[in-house]
Each structure stands twice: as C-alpha cells, then as structure tokens.
Amino acid sequence: MEYESADFGPVISPLTIQAALPPLDTGQPDKSVYDTLKGLTIEKSFIGQKVKDESMARCCLSGLWLLHGYLDQSHQISQQVGSPTGSFWHGIIHRREGDYGNSKYWFRRVGHHPIWLELLKEARKILNNSTEIIEFPDSGWDPFRLVDLCEEFCGTTTEMENHLRKLQMREWELLFAYSYWSAL
C-alpha cells in the first residue's frame, strides 16, 4: 500500500506531513497543530468525500493525534474502536507510552492485519541497514518483537533506535493509509 500525503484530501494531507521522526517514547506534542486537531471531526476531515466506515475514519483521527504526539487524545479515540485496526492503533499508543505488556495485549487483539506483510518487508529493508542483526520470522510480521525492540532501544540514542523510529514511522504510514482508504 502506497503512502502519498497528497492523496488524503485538503484537510488531512497537510497534517500527515511530518518533518521529524516521532520518538519511540511519548515525546513532546506538536503544539502548533493542537487547535487544528482539536477542531477535527469526521465530517470536516473527509470534506467532499463519502465516508462508508466511520470506525475507520475514527482510526484516521486517532492516527493524526498520535503522529503529532498527543497520545492521550489518540488513546481516547482508538479505545472506542473495537476493530482490529482500532486495536492496532491502541497497541502503538501503549508501546509509545512504555506500557509494553499492555501494548502486546492490544496486538494480540489485532490478530492478522492486512498491512503486516508490507510492514515485514519494510522492516527488513530498514533494519538490514543496521549493524545489529534483527531477525523477523519468515512466517510473517511479529508485532511483539517490535515491542521488545522498542523497549530495549528506547532512549539509547543509538543507530538501532533511529532505525526503529524509521520503522515506527513506516508502520504509521501504512496503517494510516489502510485506515483512510478503508474509511472511504
């Protein structure tokens, strides 16, 4: 699934452009977009488009709050979406909060997700550039392995932490694109 910020309409597209990689932890929220995010509704976000799946549209809103470092607001939205994709967003939030056990709980609720094959390919590309050897099983994506790696390398300011931040961003892009196109 391709990710092009410009494809997400006039309201969402500008909010998907991220200058810096989000941290593996809670980090600091981007205060410059708070008022814009606070004013978002499904109707305003998808202006001119027909939303067919409101739960997936809510996943998009959760993802936007998360991208800009507002984990509490993202959490409030994702925990109300009972789908595997809602659980996926929820798992990412808990991973960023450092609540690794709870993150794994939510990833167990995801089951198999349609973006996992692409995410596995991306992980191999990104992490093969690392001096450390990180294995992911040939059987498919292992979200629990990523949780463990984030726990191990969060705050280390190492090359591996930077690679994991790139992977986390790619995970966000793939999940956001999936959520967006599934909403329409």
N, C-alpha and C positions, 0 to 999 in steps of 0.2 A: 504494500500500500504506500503510495507516494504521499509526501507531505509538502505542500506548497502553501505558505501562509496566505498568498493572494487569493486562493480558492475559497476562503471561508467568509466571504461577504464583507461589506463595508464596516460593520461594527466589530466583528470578531477578528478579522485579519490583522488590524493594527495591534491588537492585544496578544497575538501569537508570536510576534517578533521579539526575540529575547536576545539581548546583547551579551550577557554573561551567562555562563553555565550555572544552573541552580546548584546549591551545595547539597551534600549528602545528608546534612542535618537540617534543622529548622531555619537557619539563616536569618536574614533580616528582610521583612516585606518591602516591596517597592511602593513607597508612599505616593509616588507620582501618579499611579493608576488607581488608587483606592476609590476615589469618587466615581470614576468610570465603572469600576467593577461593582460598586455598591448599587449603582443605578441599573445594572443589567437585569433583564427579565428574559424569559424565553422569547416573548413577542418582540422585544427590542433587539435582541441578539440576532435573531433569524429574520429580520425585516425583509419582506419581499420574497420569502421562501415558505413553502408549506412544510411544517413540522409534522411528521407522521408518528414519531415515537418520542413523547415528552420525557420519558425517563432517560433516553439517550441525550436529549437536549440538556437535561439537568446534569448529566455527566460532563458535558462540554463546559457548563458553568463552573462545576467543581474543578475541572482541569484548569480553567483560566485563573481561578483563585489560587490554585496550587502553584501554577507557573510563576506567579508573582509573589510567592512566599506567604500567602495568607492561609496557613494550614487549618486554623480553626474554622474559617468560613467554608473552606473546601470540605472539611470533615462534616460540617452540618448538612451540606448538600448530599455528599456521597453516601452517608449512612442512611439516608432516606430512599436510596435507590436499591431495590432488592435484587437486581440482576447481577450476573457475573461481572459485567463491566463496572457496575457500581462498586462491587466488592474489590475489583482490581484497583480503582482509584483509592478506595479506602485502605487497601494494603500498602500502596505507595505512601500515603499520608503517614501511617503508623511507622513505616520504615524511616521516613524523614524525621519523625519525632523521636526516633531512637527506641521506640516501643517494638522491638524486633519480634518478640513472641506473639504479640497481637497482630503484627504485620503478617506473620506466617499463618495465623488463624484465618485472616481475610483472604490470603492467597489460596488456602485450602478450599474456601468457598467459591473461588473462581472456577475451579475445575480446569478444563482445557479452554483456552481462549484463542480466537481466530488470529490474533497478532503474534502468537508465540513462536511460530515457525520463522517469521520475518525477524523477530527480536533475537532469536538464536543466531541467525545469520549475521545480524548487526553486531551482536556480542563477540562473535568470532573475529569479525573484521576489526573492531575497536580494540579488543583485548589481545589480539595477536601482535599488536604494535607494542605490547608491554614486555619488559624484561622478565617479568614473572610469568610462569606458565599457569594459566587458569583453564581448567577443563570444564566443559559442559557436556552432559551425556548426549550421545548420538540419538537417543530416543526422544529428545525434544528439550524444550526450554525448561529450566529448573528455577522458578522464582525464589525458592528457598535458598539456593546457592547465592543468588544476588543479594538477598537479605543478609546472609552470613558475610559476604564480601564487604558490603556496606558497613556492617558492624565492625569488621576487622580494620578497615582502612579509613573510616570517617575521622577527620581531624588530623590525619597523619601528614598532610601536605606532601605526599609522595606522588610519583608518577602514576602509581596504581589508583590513587584517589582521583586524580584528574581523569584517567580513563573511565573510571566508574561514573564520574559526573557526566562524561560524554555519553556513556551508555544510558544513564538515567534520563538524559535529555532526549535521546533517540526513543526510549521507551515512552516518554511523554508524547512525543510527536506521533508515533504510531498509534497509541491509544487515543489521542485526541482526534486524529483523522478518522479512525474507526468509529468513534463516538459521533463525530459530526456527520459523516455520511450515513450512518445508521439512523440518525435522527430524522433525516430527510426522506 
